[in-house]
Amino acid sequence: MFEVSVRGKFSAAHRLRGYQGKCSRIHGHNWYVEVHLQSERLSETGMVIDFGELKGILNEVLEELDHRFINETPPFDRINPTSENMARWIFQQLRARISALEGVRISKVTVQESEGVAASYWE
């Protein structure tokens, strides 16, 4: 089994609904997102996926969140914009874009909202 990963980042503000504490107020983060892909096979060029292609796909997804108030961005206008929910949403967005790559699957997405604090999602 092979596994590759790339990291991306975006800056955005959010507030947690129904939370008692300072994160209930609007605040911002420089978020880091790490994506892991797995495959049992390599392409003819010896890769799971070209890193540049994967970073491009990730950046497409993150552009939907970058420099926004996440609470006003679907689906986070309905669900709490926690790191856990963002990790799941990013995973689902990437899966939809990567589904055409035969034998390649997303193994995990990790969202880091500040140093030493992260949430991951995988299926």
C-alpha positions, 0 to 999 in steps of 0.5 A: 500500500502506498500513501501520499499527503499534501498540506494546504492552508486558508484563513477564515473566521468562524464562531461556534454556535451553542458553545459556552466559551470564547469560541462562541464569539467571532474569531479567526484562524490560519487553518492548515489542512492535510490530505492523505491518499492511498493506493495499492498501485502506482501509475505508469510514471510511478506515482499515486497522484502527481503532488501538484495535481493533488495540491490543485484539487485541495486548493480548489476546495479550500478556496470555498472557505478562504477569507470568509466568515465560515458560518455564512458559507454552506453547509456551515450556515446550518451545521456548526463550523467545528474543525471536525465538521470541516474535516468531514466536509473537506473529505467529502468535497475531495472524494467527489473530485478524486473519484475518477482516479482508479484505485486511489482513495482518500484515507484521511483529512486533518484540519488544524485550526491552531498549533497543536490542535487538530481534528481528523476525519476518515471512513 
